[in-house]
């Protein structure tokens, strides 16, 4: 099975991706990103979306 997903990284998530936040490795340069950084931000987006939908149910 192949799953194709599209993620648009914008606003605060773009700012996070370009930052040197603690969620990234120590040597991550400011205003640059690597593939692993991209996946960390996508995971954060998914987590935030799941938390938001859980909060709506309560």
N, C-alpha and C positions, 0 to 999 in steps of 0.2 A: 504494500500500500504506500502510495506517495501522497504526502500532504503538502499543499502549497499555502503559505500564509503571506500576507502583506501587512507590514507594520509601518506606519508613518510616525517618525520620531520628530516631534515639534514641541515648541514652547518649553515648559520646564524640563521635559525629558531630553530635548536637544541641549539645553544648558547643562544638564547633568552629564550627558555624554561627552561634552567638551571640557568638563571640569576635571579637577584632580581629587574628586571626592574619595573618601576612605573606602568606598566599595570597590575601587579599582586598585591595581597593584601600585606599589610605591613609585615605580619609575614611569608611570603614565604621564606623558607630556600634556600641558595645558593646550587646549584648542586642537587636539589631535585625538584620534581613536584607533584602536585595533579591533580585529574581529571579536576577540573575547570581550572587549568593552561593550561592543554592540549587543552581544547576547546578554550581558548583565543588565543592560538598560531594558531590553525586551522582557526579560524576566521580571524586572521591577514594574514595568507597565502592566504585565499580566497580573501580578500580585495586587497592585493598586486597583485594577479593574475588578478582580474577584472580591477584594475587601469592600469596594463600593457597592457591589451588588448584594453582598451579605448584609451590609448596613441597611440597605433599602428594605430587605425582607423583615427586619426586626421592627 
